[in-house]
Amino acid sequence: EASMIDQVLIDESLLGWKEYELEVVRDKNDNCIVVCGIENIDPMGVHTGDSITVAPILTLTDKEYQKMRDGALAIMREVGVDTGGSNVQFAVNPENGKQIVIEMNPRVSRSSALASKATGFPIARIAAKLAIGYTLDELRNDITQTTSACFEPSIDYVVTKMPRWTFEKFPEADETLTTQMKSVGEAMSIGRTFKESFQKAIRSMEVKRFGYGLDKNDTWLRAKRGDEEVSWPIDDDTLIRKLTVPSQGRMYFIRYAIKMGMSLDRLHKLTKIDPWFLDQLSQLVEFEDVLLQYKSIEDVPTETLRKAKEMGYSDPQLAYLYMDVVSTDTILAVRANRKSRGIEPVYKLVDTCAAEFEAITPYYYSTYENPLHKLGGEVVFDDEVRVTDKNKIVILGGGPNRIGQGIEFDYCCCQASFAAREMGFESVMVNSNPETVSTDFDTSDLLFFEPLTLEDTLNILERLNGGGSDIEDRTGNVAGVIVQFGGQTPLNLAHGLAKAGVPIIGTGLEAIDLAEDRDRFKAMLDELELRQPENGIAYSLEEAIATADTIGYPVLVRPSYVLGGRGMEICSDETALRYYMKSAVDVSELEHAPVLIDRFLSEAIEIDIDVVADYEPHEATSSKQVQLSSDSSQAIVCGVMEHIEQAGIHSGDSSCVLPPYSLPKSIVNELRRQASAMAKRLQVRGLMNVQFAVKDETVYVIEVNPRASRTVPFVAKAKGVPWSRIAAKVMMGASLEELGTKEIPNTGFYAVKEPAFPFEKFPGVDVVLGPEMRSTGEVMGMDRSLPIALAKAKMAVSRALPISGQVFLSIRESDKVHAVEVARSLVSMGFTVFTTSGTKELLAQHSVDTTIIRKISEGTRPNILDKIANGEIDLIINTPTRTGAQTDEGQIRARAVGARIPMLTTITGARAAVQAIEALRGGTWQVAALQDYFEAKSTAPLNA
């Protein structure tokens, strides 16, 4: 099914071989260069997207590398890539050095983006120019502005790419890493050594680890501190299996194996990881013993502390080691201690030429490599940051993509950078994600490719403000820091930054805390006379049970301060609530944050609204450089989106429509009024997102987030207005009136946002949607007709709806009354509809004739699984009664995913899809450029 030409390739197994990639560029004159060589730490058998990789290649001899390079160039010529870039992958037998070509992709790839960020050589841009006739020698190197693009990049640092997985969203998934890619994002780090780069990559991942051990996830350290016997808490057979079978945590099992005395030779035989990398990891583990000799940070000798920083150890690791806790106070205490000893990072340029030529583009990374050298007896700093006295706006990005926090936030960060330039500021971007536009070196005036941690961010801000040394010309000026565009990542740093005196612009942190504090938020809604579902908070299991009993089941429970519905669940009874509380209390990013409990509103319509507001505080802003307008505050609704799926499905997983398609105008106006009122009450300066539920024409406030949301790019594209750029300008001091910003009337077109899911990557995972987000992306469909817009969106996520064929319909009891019209419409269009006996009887009572098919559990063949396997089913509508991959329903859904059959798991989604099928059967639809939609004169749709 996965092959478009029905072909399967059978190759020799190369499991355990070393894996390499070369990014190659060729022009029409046969000029060829290797832009970057990439080495996979994990051996063959793990998809390169799931492998930790490094650049440059570290474990080949020059002779082996040159042989590989010659082979890659010969392949480019033979395949016929006359212009552009390609990715060539090799396997090398570690026993005898034999090289085999694995594959060649004659296009830019995921690795091309990584290579571009690792070297500063923009492969896609150069490839595009080569395609229209330029040659490499005619193109300038964008970094140096003096050398030509035909120079192969040379780098004097180590880049580490680390994949980001979200298995917590798919608890029943197999975490084994295989040839099927399972990661959803990645982080990249740069250091002068592998050890420094590797530890920076770990803390860039944002998985509550601050380096290679020495944190609260360090089981060995906890055991040592507790005077327990230091032994691995699992048996040897299990440990060996963990080392042999690749998984997201294998690097930490390697660490503990080294702690327990396993030899590097045996580790190499078990993991097939090159001994050089294992030796580097072993050096980190051995250095921990040096650090453990001391009782406090004050006791650590300066040279030992400097060496720790050079090896990539972070301030939070040292805080946990010597102060037993990681907090803003302990991190700042470690920071103050090392600064008092003159231990501070310097910043180096990513220059493509190992400093052979002067670099123009300010693209930086930090290192704790000894920052001083002697020149003629004089001590000279080699920090390469060029700081001007121009006021700067620093934008904190979102880090690695993950479910709940993806490129939607990167879009907002890019728009903020553009806005800063337009407002006369220098824009500074801080991010660690090589997949993003924000980390293109020309998106901002200064780019720092750094982990988004309190330590690394404060280092950058201090350096921009002239700190870090006594150099006289360091006179930078940070006018403000934006933390509300990068998702939860920068918000988690906000309080620590504020405590350190950093000027955070936009909506105050007080408003963000108020929106998360259930008691204060409820008081605000009461003050505004707005409704919300009955709710409460709980810090313990007993409090949760008591609160749920008072509210009444079913209840919606979630931790506070999280994105993507992390840890959110609908509990129908006390048993389900007890099970939830055992696993979800610690999910929140902040300690001591309570669990929030709401009465679940079944069959309610969910609404998303984005608002931009320009509240002006009466007191002076914390940043003297950002001058606020004196105009009166406004709150403008950017867009009102109605979800197709009912409340209870996470907003990121629900299809949504702009403008609303089923709500009366009076309700839409009331939603606008309430959203604007809350924006003014929360004193929002920038963006705010509100989620409502409408049940029986009563409006309930579900959640308010005074920050950018993942719907902002969708609303911007649907309305043709760069709302995040406008919001950024407001945060920098402009007023909405000055910017001429007004509410945009409906365009006469419908825009549908459709989520994209990764279920094909996780066989055995039940695809039923719920309050925890599982989608990894989204698309948009636009048309004058809502059904056609939905059909376009379905096509864009490779779930095109059929216009004829056979449908399997399986509906839970509560949805059967709504399923009658769905079935009647399908039958009237000529579809053959298969149902089980109970559903057939119900539909027959309404004069809808369907074809019976036996349940799987009845044992009669053929059943629905057989029909799916035989390619006889074109659409499945299954609203689940029970979840779980082992149930009859779960097996059907899993088979449907494997067979790539369109599937609908909500009755509201099924009704919308049937209308889309009817529209598709009616003929063709309009195709237009996005710009054409906003230029066309049209009549606003009904219910606008």
N, C-alpha and C positions, 0 to 999 in steps of 0.2 A: 504493500500500500504506500510506503514512503517513497518508492521510486516512481518518477513520472514516466519512465520508459520500461517499467516492469522488469528490471534487471537487478541481479544480485552479484556482487563481486566477492570472490573467495581468495584471500591472501594468506601468505605465510604468517604465522604468529610471531610477533616481535616483542612479546611481553618481557619486560625487564631491560630492554635496550634503552639507551639514552636518546632523548628527543631534542631536536634543534629546529629552529626556523630562521630563514633568511628573507628579509624584505628587500626585493630587488626592483630597480627602476631602469627602463631602457627607452631610448629615443629613436627617431627615424634614421639617424645616422649610425646606429649600432653602438652608441655610447651607453655603457652599462655601469651602474654603481650598486653596491650593496649598502643600503641605508643603515641597516641594523641587524645584528645577529642576536637571536633570543635563545636561551637555554632553559629547558624545563627541568626543574628540580625533581619532580615526580617522573618516574620512568614511563616507557610506553605501556599503554593499557589504561591510562587516565587521559581523558579528553584534555587537549591543551587549554581549553577555556576553564577547566577545573584544576589545572596544575599551577603551582607556584612557579613563576618564571623569573629569570634574571637577564639583564643586559648590561654589559656585553657578554658574549660567551666566555665562560671562566675555566672550563676544564678540558678544552681541546688544545693540542699543540699547534704551533703556527702551521706546520706542514699539513696537519689534519684540516685546519680551517681553510687553508688555501685550496685544498682538494675539494672541499665542500663548496667554496665560492665558485671555483671553475665549473663545477657541476651545475650549480644554479644558473650561471650565465649561459651555459650551453643549452639548458632546458628552455630558458627564455627564447633563445634564437630558434630552437627546433619547433617549439609550440607555435611560434609566430607572433609573440607579443611585440609588435613593432613599436608601440608607444604605450607608456603607462607603467603601473606598478604591479607586481605579482608577489605572492607568498609561496616559498618553496620549503617543504618540510622534509627533514632527514631523520633517519634512525641510525645510531652507531652502536655496534656490538661492543660492550665494555671489555670483553675478553680478548678480542683480536683487532679492534678498530675498524672492522668492516662497515662501510657506509651503504645505506639503502635509501632511495628516494621514496617517501611515503605518499606524498601528494603535492600537487601544484595548483594554486588558485590564481588564475589569470585576471585578478581584480584586486581592489583594495579589500581588506578583511578586518576582522576584529584586531588581529595582531598589527595591522597597519596603523591603526589608531594608537596602539600602545607604543609602537616604534616611533611614531611621529612625536609623541609627548616625551619619550625617553631621550630622543636626540635633538629635538627642536627642528627637525626637517619635515615640513608639511607635505607628506606623500600625496595625499589626495589633491591638493592644490597644484603641485608640480605635475602630477599625472594628467590633470585636466588641461594644463597648458601644453603639455607634450602632445596631447590628443588633437589639438587644433594647429599643430605645426611647428611649435617651438622646439629647440634642441636644448639639452642640458647646459651647454656652454653659453647659451643666450640668456639663461635665467639667472637672476641673482639669488644668493643665499639670503633669506629673509632675516636671519639672525645677525649675520655680520655686515650685510649690506655692501660688502666689498668683494668677497669671493663668489665664484659662480657655483651653480647647483651641481656641477659635475664633480665637485670634491666629495669624496666619501666622508660622512661624519665620523669624527673620532671623539670618544668620550673618556673622561678621566674620573669617572664616578661609577657607582653601581646602582642600577635600577632594579627594584623588586616589585613584581606584580602579584597580588594575592587575591584569589577569588572570594566573593562574598556569597554565602549560601543562606537560604531561609527555610531550612528544614523544620523550624519551629512552626511554620505555617502548615506543614504537611506531616503531622506526627506519625502517620502510618507509613510514610515513605521509607524506602531503603536508602540509607545514607552512604552506601558504598559508592565510591567514585569509579566510573567505568568509561567506556568510549562514548556514552551518551552524556552530553553536557547538562549539568544540573544547577550551576551557579547562576545568579541573577544579576550580579554586578561584580565590581572589582575595585581595589584600591591600588595605587602606585606610590612608591616612595623612592627617594633618592638620597644616597649617602656616599661618603668617601670610601667606605668599606662595606663588604657584604654584611657583616654583623650589625653595623649601624643601620644600613638600609633595611635589613630584615626586621629588626625591632621596630623601626618606624612604620613599616608596613603593617605589623600586628596592631599597633595602636591606631593606625588609620582605619582599621576594619570596624571599629565601634561595636565590639562584641564584649565589652566590659573586661577587656584584657589590655594592659598597658605595656606589654612587652612579653618576652619569652620567659614567663614565670614571674615569681615574686609579686603576686597580687592575690586577691581573695579567692581566685579560682585555682590557686596553687595548692593542691592536696598535700604534696610533700612538705611544703613549708608549714601548713596548718598542723600536720602531724608532728613536725619537729618542735613547733612552739608549744604544743600540748604535752610535751614530754612523753608522747606515745612512741611505741616501737616504729621506727621509720621503715615501713615496708609497703610494697605496692598492695593496695586493698583488693586486688583480684589475683586469681591464680595465674601461674606461668603460661598455661595453655591459652588463656584468654588474652594475656598480654601479647603473646606471639601472634595470635590472630589479628589483634589490633595493629601490630606492626606490619604484618604481611598484607592485609587487605586495606587498600587506600580508603581513607575517609577524611572528613573535614577536620578531625582532631588528631590526625596521625602525628603531626609534628610534636604535639605535647606528649604523646605516648613515647616518642623517641627521647624526649627530654627525661622522662621518668625512667626509661630503660637505662639511660646513661647514669642517672642518679643511683640506680640500683646496681651499677657495676658492669653492665653488659658491654662487651668489647665492640669497638667500631667495626671490626671485621665481621662479627656476627650480625650486627645491625645492617651492614651493607648486604649481606646474604639474604636477610629477611626482607628488607625494604627495596633493594635494588637501587637505592639512592647513591649517587657518586660519593666515594669516601671523602672527597674534598669538602663537600657540603656538610657531611656528618662531623668532620673534624671542626669545622667552623661552629657548629651547634655545640659540640663538646667543649670548645673554648669558652663559650658563654656559660655553660653549666658549671665548668670548673671555676670561673671567676666569681660565681655566686658564693663559693666557699670563702673567698677572700672577703667579700662584703659581709658575710655572716660572722666574721670575727669581731665585729664592732657592735656595741650596744646602742649607739645613737649616731645621728648624722654628724654631730660635733666631733665624735671620736674618729671619724674616717679621715685618714691623711689626705691632704689636698691632691697629691699625685694619684692616689687610688680613686678619689672621687672624679678627677679629671678623666682617668682611664675608663671609669664606668660610663661617663657621658660619651666618650669617644666610641665606646662599644654599643651605644644606642640605648642605654638604660634611661628610663624616663623619671621625671620628678615624682609622679604617682607611685612608681615601683619603689623608689627610695623612701617615700612617705609611708608606704605600707610596711616596708621592711623594718623601719626604725621607729615608727609612731603607731603601728598596728591599725591604722585606718586611713582611708583615702577620702579627703574632703578638701574644700577650697582652702581652709586654714592650714592643713598639713602640707598641701601642695605649695602654697605660698611660703610656708616656713622653709621647706627644702630649697625653694627658689632663692629666698633671701640668703640662705647659708652659702650656696654655691656662688652667688653673685658677689658675696663679700670676699670670696677667694679669687675673684676674677675669672670664674669658669662660666663662660657665655659662648653661645654659638656665633659663628660667622656665616655669612651668606655668599654662596657661589653662583655664578652664572651658568645656565645651560647654554653652551655656545657653539656646539657642533664641531668644534675644532680643538678641544683640549687646550684652550688658551693660546693657540698658535697665532690667532688673529683676534683683534678686539671685537667683542660682541656689542651690538647696538640694542637689541631687544632685551628689556628687563624681565627675564624669566629666571627665578631664583629657587634654590634649595638651601637648607641649613645643614651645617655639619659642626660637630664639636672637635674635629681634627685640630690639633694644636694650632691656634690662630696666629701665631707669631713666627716670624723668621728674621734672621739677621741679614742686613744688607750693608756691607762696609762698616760693621760694628754698630749700626743703628737698628733699633727694633722697629719693624714695619708691620702694620696690620695688612692682612690680605683679604679683608672683607670687601666684596665687590659690589655691594648695593650702592647705587647712585641716588641719593635722596635730594630732592629739590625742596624749596621753601613753599611750594604750592600746597594749598589745603587739599587733604586727601579724604576720600570716603572709602572705607574698607568694607568689603562684602564677604561674608562667611558663607561658603557653599554648603552643599548637602552631603559631601563625602560619597562613599560607594553607593551605587544604586541598590535598592532592596525593595521588597514588596511594601508598599505604603509610603515610600520616599524615593521617587525616581526623577526622571528628566523634567517633569513638570516644574519642580522647584529650581532646577538648573536654568530653565527658561526664564524664570523670574529673576534669578541672579544676573543673567546676561543683560536683561532689560535694565536692571538697576545700574549695571556698569555703564551702559550707553547713556542712561539718564545723568549719571554723575559727570560724564564728559560734557554733555549738553548744558549742564548747570555750572560749568567752569571749574569743576574739581578734577583732581587726578583720581582715577578709579584704581583700586587695589583689590585683586581677587585672591582669596585663600581657599584652596580645595585640594583634594587628593584623588580625584576620579579621572582617569585618563580617557573615559568614554564621552566626556561632556564637552560642550562648546565653551563653557566658562573657563576651561583649562587650555583653550587655544591662546597662544601668546599674544595675539592681537585683539582679543576681546576686551582686555583691560590695559591700563597704562603700566601696571606692575602686576606680575603674577608670581605668587608664592605657592609652589607645589609642596604642601606640608600637611601633616595630620591635623585634623580639627579637634585639638585638645586645648585645655586651658594653658598648659605650659607652652605649647608651640605658638598659640595665638598671641599670648602676652610677649613672647620673644619677638615676634614680627612687629607688633604695635610699638614696643619699646624701641626697636631699631628704626622704625619710620619716624619716631619722635626724636631721634637723635641720640638715643641711649646706646649702651653696649660698649662704648669706649670713650676716650677723650678726644677723638678726632674733631677738630674744630668745625669742619664743614658739614657735620651731621645735624642739619637744622630742619628736619622734616616736621610736618604738622598734620596730625590725624584729626580731622574735623568731626568725624563720627563713624560709628560702626553699625552696619545693618545686620541684624540677627534674625529677622522675621521672614526672609525669603528662602532660606535653605532647608526648611522643614524642621524636624525636632532636633537635629544635630546642633545647629548653632544656638537654639533656644536653651538647650541643656547647659550651654556655656555662659548664658546671659548673666546669671546671678554672680558667678565667679568673676566674670569680667567687670561687672558693676562694682563688686567689692574691691577690685583692684584699681578702681578709679577710671575705668574706660568709658568714654562718652558714647552711650548707645542711643541712636536716634530712632524716631518713630514712636509707635505706641509704647507707653511706659510698661515696665515689668509688672507694676502693680495691677494693670488691667489683665495681663496674661494670667497672673496668679488668681485674680478675682474670678476669672472665667472657669478656673479649675477647682476653686474652693466652693464646694457644694453649698454650704450654709450661706456664705456671702453672695453667691450667685443667685440663690433662691430669694434672698432679701432684695436684691436688685430687681428681679423679675416682679416681686410683689410690689415694689415701689412703682414700677412701670405698668402695673396691672396686667401682666402677661402670664399666660398659663404654661405649665410644664407638667409632664407626667409625674405622678406621685413618685418620690424618690427618697433615698437616704444614703448614708455613708457608713462604712464599716472598717475597723482596723483589726478585726479578729473574726474567727469563724462564728463565735457566739453572737457578736453584733450583727453579722451578716444574716444569720438565721432569724434573729429577732426582727430585723428591718424587713426582710422578705415576708415574714408572717404578717407584719403590719400592712405592707403595701398590697400583698396578694400576688399569687403566681398567675401567669409566667412573669419572670423578671429578667431584665437585661443587666448583666454585670460586666464591669470593666475596671482595669486599673486607671489611675489618673496619670496625666503627662505622657501619653503614648500616641503614636501615629499608626495608621493602617489597621485600626481595630485590634491592635496587638493585645491578646489575652481577653478579648470580648466574647461573651457567650450568652445565649438565651437559656435560662434554667427553668424547667417546667415544674420542678418540685424540690423538696428539701434534699433528697438524695443527690440530684444533679448539682445543687448548690454546694453541698459538702465536698463532692468530688472536685468541683471547680476551685474552691478555696485552697485545696491542698497544693495546687500547681500554679495558680495565677497571682498570688499575693506579691511575689517578688519580681513580677514582670516589669513593673514601672521603672523608669529610668532614675527616679529620685527615691531615696530612702524615706521611709515613714509616710509615703503618700497613700491615702486610703483607697479602698475599693469602692467604686460608685455603683449604686443599685437603683434601677429605674423600673417602674411598671412598664411592661412591654405592650405597646399598642398594636394589636394584631389587625391586619387588613387596612392599615392606615396608608395614606399616600405620603411619600417622603419628598421633601423639597430642599434644594440647596440654593443659597443666595450669597453672592459675593458683593461686598460693599467697599468703596473707597471713601475715606473721610479725612478731613484736615483739621482736626481739633487743635486749637492753640492753647497751650498751658498759660495760666496767668503768671506763673513764676518763670524765671529765666531758664532756658534749656541748659542741660548739662554741658553742651558743646557751644563754646563762645563763637565758634566759626560758622555754625549753621544758624542763620538768622531767620526766624519765623515771620510769616506775613502777619499783618495786623488785621486782615479781613476776618469777618465772622466765620464760624465753623460751618461746614456743610458735610452731609453724608449722601453719597450718590450710589444708587443700586446699579451694579455693573451688569447683572443678569440674574434671572429667576429660572431655575432648572427643575423640571419635574422628573422624578425617577419613574421608569417603567416598572421595575420590580417593586413590590410592596415593602414597607418598612420591615426591618429585620435582616435585610441583605445589606452588607456594607456598601456605603455610597461609592467606594472605589470599584466595586464589583457589579454595580447596577448600571444598566443603560439609562441615560437620562436625555431629556429633550429640552431644548431652548427654542422658542418660548414654551411655557406650560400649555399642554394640549387638552386637559380635561377639567381644569379648575375654572369656576366662574370668575369673572373679572373682579367681583367684590372681594373674593378670597385673595386673589393675587395682589390687589391694592392693600389689603390688610397685612399680607406678608411683607410687602415693601415698607409699610409704616412701622411695623414692629422691628424690622432689621435696622432701619435708620435710627429709631429711638434707642436701640441698644448700642449702636455705634457711637452715638453722642454721649450716652450715659457712661460708656466705657472709655470715653475720651480717646477714641481711636485716631491715630495719625498714620495713615497708610491703608493696608488692606485688612478686611475682616471677612470671615466666612460663618454663615449661620445655617444650621440644619433644623428644619421644621418637620413636623408630622401633622397632616390634616386628616381628621377622622370625624365623620358626621358634620362636616363644615365647621368644625372647631379647630383652631390653630394651637398647636403645642410647640414650645421651644425644646428641641432635643439637645443641642450643643452649640456653643459659640466659641470660635477660635479667632482671636484678634491677631491674625498673621496671614500670610499668603497660604492659599490652599491649592490642592492639586487640580482644582477646576478652573483656576485662573487662565491658563493657556487656552483651554477650550472656549471659555467665554470671550477671550480676546479674539480668537479666530472667528467665532460665530458672529461677533458684533463688529469686527474690523477696527477694534480700538485697543491699543497697547496698555491695558489697565495697570500692569505691574510697573511699566515705565512711568506712568502718571503717578502711581502711588509712591514710587521712589523719589520723584521730584517733590512730592508733598512732604516726604520725610526729610528732605534736604532743605526745606524752608518755603517752598512755593505753596500758594493756595490754589484750590480748585477753580476759583473765580479767575485768578491770574492766568491759569492754564487754559481757560475757556472750556473746561470740562463740564459736560451736561449728560443727563441720562439719554441713552440712545434708544429711539423708538424701534419697535420690531421691524425687521428688514423685509418681511413678507416671505422669508424662507425658514424652514425648520433645520436645525442642526441636531444631530443625534451623536452622543458619545457612547461608544461601545467598548467594553473592556476586552483585553486579550489575556488568555490564561495559559499557564505552562503545563497543563495536566498531561500532555503527551510525554513529558520528560519524567513523570512520576507514575509509572504503571502501578496499579494496585491502590492508588489514592482515590477515595470517593470524591466525585466532582460537585457534590451538593454545596450550594452557596449558603453563607450565613453571615453573622456579624463580624467575623474576622476576615480581613481582606486577603485575597489570594491571587488577584490579577497582577500581571507584571508590566502591563502597558495599556494603551488605548488608541482608538482611531476615531475619526469623525466622518459622518456622512451628511451632506447638505442637499436639499431639494425643496421646491415649492410644496411638494407632497410629503407629508410626514411618513407614510408607509414606504415610499421610495427612498427617503433619506435613511430610514432604518435598514432597508434592503441593501443599500450601498455600504452602510457601516458593517453589516454582517459579511458582505463580500470581502471587505478590507481586512477582516480578521480571519479569513479563510474558512468562514462558516456560511457559505452561500446557501440561501434557502432554495429548495427544489420547487419547480412549478408543476410537477406531475410526479406520479410514482406511488409508493406505499409508505404509510405512516404507522408507527406503533404508539398507541395512546394508553398511558397508565397513570391514573389520577388518584390522589389520596381523597379520603371521604369528604373533607371540608372543601375541596375544590370541585367536586363533581357537578354542583349546580351551575358553576361557571363554565364547565367543560362542554356543556351541551351545544352551545353556539359555536365553539371551536370545532367540534366534531362535525356539526351540520355544515359549516362553511367548507371544511376539507372535503366532505363527501360531495357537496354540490359542485366543487371544482374538479371532480373526477378522481380524487385520490382514493385508494383502497386503504381503509383504516382498520388496523388490527387492535383488538382489545381482549382482555380476559373476560370470563363469563359474567362476573358481577357488573363490570362497566358496560358490557353489551346489553344486559337487561335494563339498566338505567337509561341508556341512550335509546333503546327500543321503545321505552315508554314515551319518549319525545319524538317518535317517528324518525329516528336516525339509525340507519342500517349499517352495522359494522361486521367485520369478519372475526370470528372467535379464534383465539390462540391460547394454548394451554400454558399454565404457569410452569416455571422451571422446576419448582418443588414437586409438581405432580408426576414428573418422570416421563411424561409422554413426549415423543419426538415426532415431527420437528417442533421445537419451541423457538422462542424469540432469539435465543443465542445462535441457533442454527441459521435462522434467516439473516441475522447480521453477518455471520461468517460467509454466507453465500452471496452477499451483496444485494439482498432483496429488500432492504429497508433504506429509505431515503431521508427520513426525518423521525426523530424520537421526541415525544413529549412525555416527560416523566416527572410529576411532582411527588417528591419522596414521602413515603410513610415512615420508612426506617432508613437510617444511614449506616454506612459500613460496607467495605468492599466485599465482605463474605455473604451479605444478604442477596436475595434474588435481584432486588433493585440495584444494589451496588455492582453486581456482576454485569447487569445490562448496561449501566452507565460506563463501566470500565471498558467493556467491549466496544461501545459506541465511540469512545475517545480513540481507542486503538484503530478503529476502522474509519476514523475521521468523518463520522456521520453527524450532521448538525443536530444538536440536542438542546431542549428547553426544559428547565427544571422549576419554573414558576408559572402559574396560570396566567398572570398578567403579561409575562413575556410571551407566552404562547398566543394570547389574543392579539398582541401587537404583531407577532410574526405572521399570523394568518392574514391579517390585513395587508402586510407587506407582500405576501405571496399573491393575493388578489390583485394588487397593484402591478406586480411584475407580469402577471398574465395579461394585463390590460394593454401592454405594448411597451414602447421605448420610454426613456426618461431623459431629462435635460442633463447635459454635460457642460460644465462651465468652469473657467478659472475662478479662484477664490475672489480675485479682484472684481470679476464681473458681477458677483452677487451684490456687492456694495454699490456698484455703479447703476445697477438696474433700478428702474422706478417700478414699484410694485405696491400692491394693496396689502396691508397688514392682515395676517391670518385671523381667523375667528378666535375668540377668547384671549385676545392679546392684552 
